[in-house]
């Protein structure tokens, strides 16, 4: 009896380990992205409001002053949004990948509220354009990041709604996962993406057929930095640079601090080797709906 229940506990805890381990291994790029951190904008806004109140000329008497400061304490922050920063296209030179040694940097699983802006800052500072394959789920609350990326000249593709293994889904779910982020991105940026990267690089004939119907080209990669695994800026950089070749599509994720740390080195070292960093449309030119691309296959 006790042996039996001991066995049962062992089996149960084994199962639990399996479940926890399993969900963890899948979570690297999709789970754990949601953050419930408070929006710092609110704090900044309310302290700004307070400063404004204090800098008013002191014509009011002490009692009024007191009343005013009391009311400003209970007042909710001004609902008027802070003025939107305006973004301008990153100035880049005209590119001809038939002549130049082009590689494309691609970022999956964002937008991330902290990491993607860091990536965008580096891209702007280094005058680099890139391609982002974004999750529909991540777009909510990060609209300004999409708008910034678009305005600066980057290319936005999709990466499904919440990172499932597409071939495991029924037809309806598969279609929704592929289409909903396109619509969401269009709502936010005014332009519907036409490039999709299937999560884990997993697709089957049904996925390709639906991509063709939905006006999506399927963009894979041929240089995997494994940034999600090594989480090490040096190793991520080494894999990007060692793997690079003319026409390469380099896979990165704009959700890891280590990737944001690596990016300046990756860009610097690739340029030192004579590479021109381009977007997927610059690298591949026209990509018909339903076509599949691992690299810009050019004769060296
Ligand atoms: Ni992914």
Boltz pocket constraint, residues with backbone or C-beta under 6 A from the ligand:
constraints:
  - pocket:
      binder: B
      contacts: [[A, 29], [A, 108], [A, 109], [A, 159], [A, 163], [A, 199], [A, 200]]
      max_distance: 6.0
